């Protein structure tokens, strides 16, 4: 009986030990399963983040069309000798304006004084300035920026202090768009006839100022005649821009581009902030008499 009781006790202890071992073995299995489940969730999150990053990098960055023109002609050679002889016959040479980058901006001016002594004198002043724009991913295409600056130049010409009889008219056959502003400006020396023509060809804006007066009692020049001369001169300057870029001047008389503004009165945007400095572009319409 005693042996039987001892065997039963040993059997019971063995059963309890087996249950403990089975339970102990089951614990790591659960931990491994839990670990796999946790790793799987982390992997899914990482994969989603990677996919999102890849998708973002695959999105195309904003681009703008490259500028059509990459350089400017020499400002003092933008007009032919014949043209200069007609507009400023007594001028010996042009005065080139200051520029930190002649491929982006340039200007040149000419003075002419036909002094007839006691019979008076005929004064003429001519200035040509050019400004070229580059395309910018933030601000927009170069021809659009040039169009905005074109509008600003026209508006400034229309708002000159002291101008009398201001008239504005389109100029056909010159670049993609061109506008003439003309008026009288009375000074103590006499009445000055001012012609300002702003033209755009692609991403370049050309501004031509031409004024004249009869000094010391000489007769005032014809504004209509001066306007005709100014229109011829600005077309020649626009052609020079096209020729400098290997375009043969064909654009100057061609059809307007799609970006051409419909009205010179449209408000300019910040593209106009690239206008030439006071050192590079004179303001003849405000101080014509000072050129004599």
HELIX and SHEET records of a PDB file:
HELIX    1   1 UNK A    2  UNK A   58  1                                  57    
HELIX    2   2 UNK A   75  UNK A   77  5                                   3    
HELIX    3   3 UNK A   81  UNK A   87  1                                   7    
HELIX    4   4 UNK A  117  UNK A  119  5                                   3    
HELIX    5   5 UNK A  142  UNK A  158  1                                  17    
HELIX    6   6 UNK A  223  UNK A  244  1                                  22    
HELIX    7   7 UNK A  250  UNK A  253  5                                   4    
HELIX    8   8 UNK A  270  UNK A  274  5                                   5    
HELIX    9   9 UNK A  288  UNK A  291  5                                   4    
SHEET    1   A 7 UNK A  95  UNK A  96  0                                        
SHEET    2   A 7 UNK A 105  UNK A 115 -1                                        
SHEET    3   A 7 UNK A 121  UNK A 132 -1                                        
SHEET    4   A 7 UNK A 204  UNK A 215 -1                                        
SHEET    5   A 7 UNK A 190  UNK A 201 -1                                        
SHEET    6   A 7 UNK A 177  UNK A 187 -1                                        
SHEET    7   A 7 UNK A 163  UNK A 170 -1                                        
END                                                                             
